[in-house]
Amino acid sequence: MNYKAIITMVSKTLLVEATLMILPIIVALIYGESILGFAMTIVMIAALCVPALLIIRQKRSDIRAREGFVTVAVVWVLMSVFGALPFVIEGQIPSFIDAFFETVSGFTTTGSTILKDVEALSYSLLFWRSFTHFIGGMGVLVFVLAIIPLADESSMHVMRAEVPGPTMGKLVPKIKDSAKILYILYILLTLIEAVMLLIGGMDLFDALIVSFGTAGTGGFATKNASIGYYESSYIHIVVATFMLLFALNFNLYYYLMLRHFKSVFKNEEMHAFILIVFASVAAITINILPRYENALIAIRDAYFQVTSIISTTGFATVDFNTWPEFSKTLLVAIMFIGGCAGSTAGGLKVGRIVMIFKSFRQEILHMLHPRYASVVKLDGKVVEKGTLYGTLVHFALYMCILLVSILIVSLDGFDFTTNVTGVISCMSNIGPGLALVGPTGNFSIFSPIIKLVLSVDMLFGRLEVFPLLMIMTPTFWKRK
């Protein structure tokens, strides 16, 4: 294990986090607020990381697969620890466990909150809280790889451990250039949404916060009523549409820029994703229509909540906790599915679901016709057996962790719906669940231990199980 390379990468990443804290300091100065929390956190990070880099003096960070998984897991945990400190130091979230939960929820783009009154936070902490979505959405290490020198092979190992999806491909030959392209597309889409929200009458601060939440598919808002605060169909539709855009594979946007339209339109994952969205919107609209006097409003609300849940953003315009059981059950079902691979969305990913169903079909055909030779194809290409096996293992581990977490969370004694949907929302990085953790509720009801369990679930979901699970395995640390 190359510990020097791991410490070097972790230190550089934490220093990037410290640098990014300058932005909420600027917000604090604009609104005349205290900068103590951010200033002290920056000093602490610098005091730990600068000496570490000076002592190690490792010019090259040669990271192999093992170091890549360790680096990603350690970075996300430490980023959340230091990211929580401003809330605690400023006294606006006095409990460190609560602040850690909120920050993990931010970086993992989950959007679950322990805050009963979001609007009581200062502007600078509101900004930082949602900016963590923007940082974590595309992946903080993807950003770091775009700005610091690292061997291309090392970059591949880090990105493979952090980028969501069953496979991780390069847009261009060099990983560093791929990371830059991804972030340019990410920032461009975020700015376009912010401008469109400004046109809709939203002020600059709220437009940025909502855009951060949409871009990272996170869901933190500045208002207790979330997007429902803005009684504007234009704003609702703009946010819903951008939630869909950020839930699509970012590679598709790059192909569009290159005018490789065939690569975009033959993408099976995109077809499946759009089909699931429109089928869900249609089904929920029909189910909730008797509760609405206006069919267009029913369609709008169904469209917003379906896109919010399947993109794992978690914004809300209505209390879907009051919807009929069929609609709530359908929303829980698409909680599992999530967005597309290579997007900022959470969940199992549509690509994995497609591959799993194709694997089932292949196995059934093989049982019926033992001599029938078939392969699983996606976008016209044969899916390697290793990828299929990894997909099935990921699904099995995901479900095992989910079930164990539900059992542990149930120790707090809340109702079945609260426990199950609370865990699903954290594992799938969605935000709200149903019952006590619905769109009008929050996670403050849980005990400190359960909040830590749910924080780990959020990290499991965002890092796609394996990086965090590997470092928890004793054999992983044994020398060969």
N, C-alpha and C positions, 0 to 999 in steps of 0.2 A: 504494500500500500504506500503510495507516494503522498505522505502526510504534508510535506512541504508544499506540493502543488495544490492540495486541498486548502491549506491555510491561506496560501497566496490568493486563490480564487475567492474564497469566502471573505477575506479582508478587503479585497478590491470591490467586491459587490456591496459590502456594508458601507464602504466609503462612498459608493454611488448613492446608496440610500441616504446617507448624511447630506450629500450634496443636494439631493432632491428636496430635502427638508427646508432648503432656502426658500422655496416657493411658498409654503404656508407661513414662513416668517414674513415674507413680503405682504401676504394677505393680512397678517396680524398688524403690521405697521400701517397699512392702508386704513384699517378699521380701528386703530388705536388700542389694540389688545396686547396682552402679555406675550413675550416671546421666550420666556424662561424655559418652558417645557422643551421646546425644539432646540434652543441653544444648549441646554445641559445635555440633551441626547446626542447632539453633534459632537460635543466635547468628549463624551464617554466613548463614542464610536472611534473618534480619532485617537484617543488615549490608548485604546486597545489595538487598533488595526495598524496605525502608522509604525509603532515599534515592532510589531510582528513582521511587517514587510521589510523594515530596515535590518532586522536580525536575520531573516531568512535570505534576503537578497537573491531570490530565484528569478532569473530573467525569463526563463521559459517555463510555462506551466503545462508539462506533458501529462495530460489526463487520459487515463484509459477508461474502459467501461465501468470498472469497479469504482474508481475515483469519481467518475461522472455522477453515479447514483448517490454516493455519499455527499458530494458537493451540493447537489440539488436539494437533498433532504435537509442538510445542515443550514444552508442558506435560507430556505423558507422558514425554518423554525426561528433562527436568529433574527431575520428580518422582522418577523412578527413580534418577537420579544422587545427589540429596540423600537419598533413602530408603535408599541403600546405605551412606552414611557411618557410621551408628551401628555397623554390623557391623564395619567396618574399624577405626574408632577404638577400639572395645572389644577388638579383636584376635581376635574369635571367627570372623571370616572375613577373614583378613589380606589376601588378594588383592582389589584393587578390582574387577577383571573378574569374579571369582567372586561378589562381593557384588552387583555390578550385575546379573549374570545372575539371581541369587536374587531381587532386588528387582523387576526387570522381570517375572519369573515370578509374583511376588506381585501387582503392580498389574494385570497383564494377565489375572489369574486363571488362569494356566496350571498352576502347581503342579509344574513340572519343577524338580528340585533338584540342586545340586552337593554337598550335605551327605551324608556317609557315616553320620554319627551325629547325627540330629536332636536326640536327647535330651540331647546335650552342651551345647546352647545354653542361655543363661540364660532365666529366665521372661519378662523384659521383652522380649528379642529374639524369643523364641517368639511372644509376644503381637503385637509389631510385624509380624513376618513374616506372620502370618495376618490381622492387621488390614488389611494392604495389599490382601488379597482383598476385604474388606468395602468398602474405599474404592473400589477399581477396579471392583467388580462392576457397580454401577449407573452408574458413571462419575463421576469426581471433579468434572468440570465441571458435571454435572447437579446435584450437591450445591452447588457454588459458585453456580450460577444460582438456586438456591432460597433463598440467604441474602444475596446482594448485588444491588443495583439494576443493571439492565441493560435497555436498550431491547428490546421484545419481538421485533422483527425481528432484532436482533443475537443474541438468545438462540436463535432458530430456527436460525440459521447454525451456531452452536456445537453445538447438540444434534444437528443433522443430520450433522455431522462426527464426533460421538462415539457416538451411540446406534446399536447394531448392528441391522442389518436392511435389506431392500431399500427400505423407505419409513419415514419418520418422521412420525407424526401427533400432533396435540395432543389431550389428553384433555379439556381445557377451553380456552376462548378464549385465555387468557394462558399463555405458555410457563412463566413463573415458577411459576404455580399448578400446572401439569402436573408440573413438577420436584418440587414439594412433595408432591404426591399420590403420585408414584412412590416417593419416599423414605420416606413414612409407611408405605406398603404393604410396602416392603423391610424396614424396621426391625421392623414388626409381625410379619411371618413369621419373621424371625430370632429374635425374643424367644420366640415360640411354640415354635420348635424347641428353643431352649436349655432352656426349662421342661420339655419332654417328655424331653429327655436327662437332666436332673436327676432326673426321676421314675424313669428307667431305672437310676439308680445312679451316673451319671457325676458327678465333682466339678465345681464351678462353673467353674474355670479351663479344664478340658478341654471342658466343655459350650459355653463361649463360643468357644473356638478352633475346634471342629468346626462350630459354627453359622456362624462367619465364613467358613470354608472352603466350607460348603454354600451359603450365601447368595450368595457371589460365584462359585459353581461353580469354586472354585480347587483345593482338595485338599490344602493344607498341613495336616499334623497334628502333634501333640506327640509321637507315638510312632513309632519306626522301622517298626513293623508296621502303621502307618496305622490304619484302623478295625478291622482284624483283631485288634488288641490287645484289643479289648473283645469277649470271647466271650459275646455276648448277642444272640440273634435279635431281641429287641425293639429294641435300639440299631441293629442293622443295617437293620431294616425302616424305622425312623423316619428314619434318615439317607437311605436310598434313596428314600423317598417325598418327602422335602423336596427332594432333588436334582431329582426330576421337577417339583415345584411351581415351583422357581426357574428351570427350563428352559422354562416356559411364558411366553407374552407377558403382561406385567404389566397391559396394558390390559384383559385378560379379568377380572382380579380387581376392577378398578374398575367394570366393567360388572356384575359380580355384586353389588357393594355397592349399585349403583343399581337392581338387580333387572331389568336388561336381559338376561334369560336368553336371548332369541332371538339377540342379538348374540354370545353366548358359544357356544351350541350349534351355530350355523351356521358357525363358524370352521373353514375347511378345513385350515388349517395345524395346528390342534390335533388334528383327526381323523387327519391323516397321521402326526403325531408319536406319538400313542397307538398307532396301528396298527403303526408301525415298532417301538416298544418291545415290545409284546406278541408280535409275530411273532418278534422277535430273542430274547426270553426263552424262548419255546417251542422255537425251533430249537436254541438252545444247551443248554437243559435236556435235550432228547432226546439231544444229542451227548455230553454229559458224564455222563449218568445211569449208564452202566456203571462209572464211577469212584467212584460214591457208593453207600453201603449204604442211605442214607435219601433218598427222593425229595424230601421237603420241604426238606431241606438243599440239595439240588441246585437246586431252584427258587429258594430264597433266595439262593444264591450267584450264580446266573445273573441274577436280578432286580437284585441289587445292582450287579454289574459292568456290565450293560447300561445301567442308569440312570446309573452313574458315568461311563461313556464317552460316551454320547449327550448327557448334560448337560454334558460336558467338565469335570467336577469332578476326576476322577482319583483319588478315594479307592479303596482296595483292601481286601478282606477275605480274598482268597486270591491265590496266585501264578498268575494266568491265563496266564502264560508256559508253564506245564506242561499247559495244556488241549490238546485235539486241534486239528489244523491248521484244520479247518472253523470252530471256535469263534473261534480267533484271527483268522482271515481276516474273519469277520463283524464282530468288534470293530473291526478296522481300517476296514472299510467304513462303520460308523456313526461312526467318528472324523471322517470327512469331513462327514457330515450335520450333526452338532451339534444344538443346541436350536432354539427358535423365535425369530423376530424379536422385538425388544423385551424379551428376557429377559436374564439375566446370563450365559447360555451362549455358547460360541464356536462354531467350525465354519462351514460355508457357510450354515447356517440352513435349516430345513425349508421355510419359505416360498419361498425361492429354488429349492429342488429341485422343489417342486410347480410353480412357474412355468416352470422349464426344461422339465419333462416335458410341460406343457400347450403350450408353444411348439413342442416337437418334434411333438406330435400335430397341431397346427395346420398346420405346414409339410408334414407327410406328406399331410394331407387336401387341402391346396392343390395339391400335386404330382399327386395322383390326380385331383382335380377342380378344374382351373384357375379355373373360374367360381364355385367355392364360396366364399362370403364368410363368414368366421368370425372371432371375436375371442376372446382369452384372458380368462376371467373368474375371479375369486377372491372367494369369499364372495358370489357373485351380482353383483359389480361388475366392470365392464370395466377391465382393467389397461391403463394408458396405454402406448403404444409406447415412450416414453422410459424408463419403469420396466423394461420387458422388455429393452430394449437395454442399460440399465445393469446388469441382472442377468447377462446373457450376457457383457458385458465384464468384470464383476467375476469371474465364473467363469473366464474365459480368463486374466486377469491372475493370479488365485490359483494356477492350475495352472502357469503360466510361472514364477512366483516359487518355487513348490514344487520344480519340476524343477531350476531353477538352484541352489537351496539344497542339494538332494540331491547334485548334482555337486560343489559346494564342500565339503560335509561329508565326502564320500567321500575327500577328500584326506588325512584323518586315518588312513585305512587299516583302518577297522573293517568288520565284515561288512555285507552288503546290508540285512538286516532291521533291524539297529541304525540304520543311516544313514537309511533310508526312514521307519521308524516314529518315529525321533527327530525328524525334520523335520516330519512330519505332526502329531505331538503338540504341537510348538511352534506351528506355524501355526494349528492348530485350538484352541490353548489348552487342551490336555487334561492334560498332565503326564507320565504314564508311557507308554512305547511298548512294544516287545517286545525280546527278546534282552537285550543289555547295558544297555538303558535301560528294562527292564521294571519291574514293581512292586517288585521286590527290588533293582533296580539304581539308578543315578543318572547324572547328566550330567558328573560330575567327570572322566570318562575323556577328554573332548575337550580339545583345545589351546585356549589363550586366544583365538586368532583365530576358531576355530569357535564358541566360546561367544558371541562378539560377533555372529557371523552368526545364530546361533539366537536371540539376544536380539532382533535386528532382526526375525526371523521372528515372534516372539511379538507384537511391536508391530504388524507388518503384519496379523496375524490379529485382534488386538483392535480395531484402528482400521479394520478392513475395507478394507485396502489403500490406498485413495485418498489420505487425508490425508498419509501418510508418503511415498507415491510422488510426490505433487504437489510437495512441497518438495524432492525430489531431482531434479526436472526443471528444467533451466536456463531454459526458456521461461516457466516460472511466475513467475520473478523479473524478467522483462523488462517495461519500461514500455510500455504500449500507445500 
